[in-house]
């Protein structure tokens, strides 16, 4: 894609990534809550694993969004 085309689509790309980032944060929060609301160790462990998998994704999304926002046309 040309530089001009890339610049044109950047705002919608950033918007989409922000929505996905928000969803991941919500998903992490839900699993954290569910983890703390169960007495079953196996279910708690599974929720904890999911939270631990989501954390690096959130970090990468934040870094990607930061880089995209800093780019100049």
C-alpha distance (Angstrom), angle and dihedral (degrees) to the residues before:
residue distance angle dihedral
X1 . . .
X2 3.77 . .
X3 3.76 123.0 .
X4 3.78 89.6 -111.1
X5 3.81 91.3 52.8
X6 3.79 91.1 46.7
X7 3.79 90.8 52.9
X8 3.77 91.0 48.6
X9 3.80 93.7 54.3
X10 3.82 97.5 39.2
X11 3.83 96.5 91.2
X12 3.81 92.6 52.0
X13 3.81 90.7 44.4
X14 3.80 90.4 52.5
X15 3.80 90.6 47.2
X16 3.80 91.2 51.3
X17 3.79 92.6 47.5
X18 3.80 90.8 49.2
X19 3.81 90.2 53.7
X20 3.80 90.9 49.1
X21 3.80 90.7 46.7
X22 3.80 90.9 51.5
X23 3.78 90.3 49.0
X24 3.80 91.7 51.8
X25 3.79 90.5 50.4
X26 3.80 90.2 50.3
X27 3.79 91.0 47.6
X28 3.80 90.9 50.9
X29 3.80 90.7 49.3
X30 3.80 92.9 49.9
X31 3.78 93.2 50.6
X32 3.78 90.4 47.1
X33 3.78 90.3 53.3
X34 3.78 93.4 45.6
X35 3.79 89.5 48.4
X36 3.78 91.5 55.7
X37 3.82 93.1 44.8
X38 3.78 97.9 59.3
X39 3.77 132.7 78.8
X40 3.78 93.9 -162.9
X41 3.82 108.7 103.3
X42 3.80 93.6 -154.5
X43 3.80 93.8 52.5
X44 3.80 90.3 44.6
X45 3.80 89.6 51.9
X46 3.80 92.3 50.6
X47 3.79 92.4 50.1
X48 3.78 89.6 47.9
X49 3.81 91.3 52.1
X50 3.78 90.8 50.8
X51 3.80 91.3 50.1
X52 3.80 89.4 49.6
X53 3.80 91.2 50.8
X54 3.79 93.3 48.7
X55 3.82 95.7 49.7
X56 3.83 96.4 71.5
X57 3.80 90.4 45.9
X58 3.79 90.6 54.5
X59 3.80 89.8 49.2
X60 3.81 91.7 51.1
X61 3.80 92.2 47.8
X62 3.81 89.9 51.2
X63 3.80 91.4 50.4
X64 3.80 92.8 46.3
X65 3.80 91.6 49.5
X66 3.79 90.5 48.2
X67 3.81 91.9 53.0
X68 3.81 93.5 45.9
X69 3.80 91.9 49.6
X70 3.81 91.4 50.4
X71 3.79 94.6 51.5
X72 3.74 115.2 104.6
X73 3.80 123.8 -147.1
